[in-house]
Amino acid sequence: MTYTGKWALITGASAGIGAVFARALSVRGANLVLVARREDRLKSLAEELKAAHAIDVRIIAADLAVDDAPDTVFARLKADGVDVDILVNNAGFGMPGVYTENDWQAHRDYLELMVTGYAHLTHLFLPGMLTRGYGRIIHVSSVAGLVPGSSGHTLYGASKAFLVSFAQSLAAECDGKGVHVSALCPGFTYSEFHDVNDTRSLVSQMPKYMFMQPEPVVEGAIAAVEKGHVVYVPGIWNKFVVSLMKALPRPWAAAMVKRQSANFRRQSI
């Protein structure tokens, strides 16, 4: 699999899964557009990848929780003559606590980034992919989008479930047109995610077998979108959890998730 001459746009590219996507795609020859808020990290990553792979790398420092940020990204790339062939919608964060513990502005910004931003960027770049007859879109969802909602991180599972359904609908609409759409649904993955939302000490108490390194997650996601797999769950443990939740009657599955999330919250007190 090579992407020589293709342009890949990756959001949330400054760290974690986003940075691993940047490295994996650069190895395959793709030129990169790296988007995140932390410009210093983007510059460092861009310099590393340009030196290692002789590719073109553009960086755009943007906060995708701002409603016009996707338009700004699109306009800048259009002015530069960059046609995005691969879109990795990855930007995101977690919001600990129950729903009423955070104010509405925090929830609004969260939804803008995790739902509206993904849909907006896709709406901007998908038409060009369809015109050229080639495109790859990966929405970074989660196992949380495939199981009943839990207590705490209230909008997280809901936003990730949206991305799964969104990918499925887009894949159906793009079938036979050269554009593949996939929802990547990892479970717990080693990254800065838990440091940012201040839950590192808590998740560190969880069994090691529940965690994956980001590199196999990303490699599996790239293979999956190329094969046309619309929903991809990496890792044996994650596949087991998702299969179990599907096999159980919905009330039983919901009760199990409720009990586990209650135990998790008790450990955090």
N, C-alpha and C positions, 0 to 999 in steps of 0.2 A: 504494500500500500504506500503510494507516494502522492504528495500533493504539490509537487514542484510547480511553481507559477500561480498557485491558488492563494487567495487571501482568506485568512481566518481571523475573525473577531472574537475575542474572549473577554467577557466581563468578569469582574472580581479576580483579575489576573495577577494582583500584586502578591498573593500568597496562597497556600493551601492547594486545593484541587485546581483552581484556576491557573496557578503557576505551573502545575504539573501538566495540565493540558497544553500550555504554551510550549513547554519543553518537548512534549511528545509530538506535537504538530510540527515544531521546528525541525526535529530529527527527520521528519518525513518531507521536508523541503518547503513547507508552507511559509509564505510571508505572513506577518502577524500584525494585528491591531490590538494592543493591550489597553484595556479600559478598567480603571479603578480610581479610588479617591486619593491614594497615596502615591504622588508623583515620583518621590524619591525612589521608592521600591520599583516602580515601573521602569524608571531610567536604568537602574542597576540590572534588572532582568533583561531589558532590551539590549544593553551593551554586551551582556554575557552571551545571549543567543545570536546576535549578529556576528560576534567574533567566532563563535563555535561552528556556525552553519552557513555563513555567507548569505544570509537572507535579509530582506527588508523588514524592518520592524518600526511601526509607528506607535506612539503612546498618546493616550488622551486621558487626562485627569478629569474625572467627572463623577458627580454624585447622582446615581441613577434613581435615588429617592426624590429627586426634583423632577417635576412632571415634564419639563421641556428638554431634559438632558438627552433622551434618545434622538430628538430632532437635531440637537446640536451636533451629536456624534455623526449622524447621517449626513448632515450638510457639510461637515468638514471633510468627510471621506469623499463625498461627491465632488467637492471642489478640487480635491487632490487626484481625482480620476481613479479611485480605488473601488473595485467591485468586490463585495464580500461574497465568497463562495461557501464559507463554513462559519456558522454562528454558534457559539457556545454560550448559552445563557446560564451564567453561574453565580453572579453576584448575589449575596444574601447574608443574613445573620439570624441569630435566634433571640427571642425576647422572653427571658425567664419570668416566672410568676404567673398567677392567674389573670384572667382578662381585665378585671377591675383594678388591678394594681398598677396598670400603666394608663397614662392619659390618652385621649383620642388622637392627638397629634402624633404620638409615637406609633399608634396602630395605623394611622393613615400613611405615614412615611413607610412603614413596613409593607403595607399592601402595594404602595406605589412601586417599591423596589422589587418585591417578590412575585407580584402578579401583573400589575399594569405595565411595569418596565419590560418584562419578558414579552408580553403580548405586543407592546408598542414596537420594540426593536424587530420582532418577527414581522410585523406588518410593514415596516419600512424596508427590510432587506429581502423578504421572500419574493416580491414581484420580479426583482432583477434575477434571482435564481431561476424562476420559472421561465423568464424570457430567454436566458442562456441555456436552459435545459440541464442545469447542474446545480445542486445545492445539498448541504448537509446542515441540519439543525439539531443540536443537542440541548435539551432543557435539563438542568441538574435538579432533579426532584429528590425523592427520599423514600425509603421503606415506610416512613411515616405517612406518605401519601397513599399507601396501599393497605393500611390497617385502620381499625377504628381510632377515632380521636382520643387523645389522652388529656388528663388534667395537667395544666401548666403548658407554657409555650402554645397558647390557645390557637393562634392563627397559623402556626407552623405546619401542622398536618393538613389543615384546610388549604393552605396555599400550595403545598406539594401535591395534593390530590387534584387541584386545578391543573397543574402542569402535566400530570399524567393524562387526564382527559383531553386537554388542549393538544398534546402531542398525538394522541390517537385520532382526533378529528383532522388535524393537519395532515397526518400521514395518509388518511383516506382521501383527502382532497388532492394531494400531490401524487397519488399513486400513478405510476406510468409516465411521470413527467420529469424524471431525473432528479427529483428532490426527495431525500430521505429525512425523516423526522423521528427522533427517538427521545424518550424520557429515561434518563439515568437515575436509578433509585438505589443509592448506596445506603448502608446502615451506618453504624459508628465508624468514622474514618479519622485517622490521626491527622490533625491539622490545627490551625489556630482558632478554629470555630469555637471550641469550648473555653479557650483563653479569653476571647473577646466577650463572651456572654457570662464570664466569671463562674463557670461550672467545671473547670478543670479538676479541682480537688475531688469533686463528687464522682465524675465519670471515671476517674482514675481508680476508683474502688471496684469498678465493674470487671468481670472476667476478661482476660486478654483475648480469648477466642471470639469475642463479640466485635473486635476491632479489626479493620483492614488498613494497610498502608495505601496511600493515595495512588501510587503508580499502577498497581494492577487494576484498580477501579477505573482509572482513565484509559488504560490500554484496552480493557474489556469494552468500555463505552465506545471507543473508536471502531473496534471490530464490529460491535453490535449495529451501529448506525450504517456501516458499509454493507452489512448483510440484510439490512432492512428490518431489524428487530425493533419494534416500536417501543416496547417497555423492557428495559434491561435491569436486572437485579444482580449485582456482583456478589460473589462469595457464597459458600455452602451454607453458613449459618443464616445469612439474610434470606436465601432462597427457602430454607426450612421454615423460618418465621412467617414469611409471606404465604407459603403453601399451607401452613397450619391455620393461619387466620382465614384463608379462603375455604378450607375444609370444614371448619367449625360453623355451626349455626351462628348467624350474626349476633344474637344476644349473648351467646357464650363467649365469642371473640371479644365483644365490647366489655363484658365483665372481666375477662382476663386482663385486658389492657388497663382497665380502671384500677384493678387490684395492684398491678405492677407499677403504675404511675403513682398510686398512693404510697407504696413502699418507697419509691424513689424520692418523693417529696418529704417523707418522714426522715430519710437519711440526710436531707439538706437542711433540716432545722437544727 
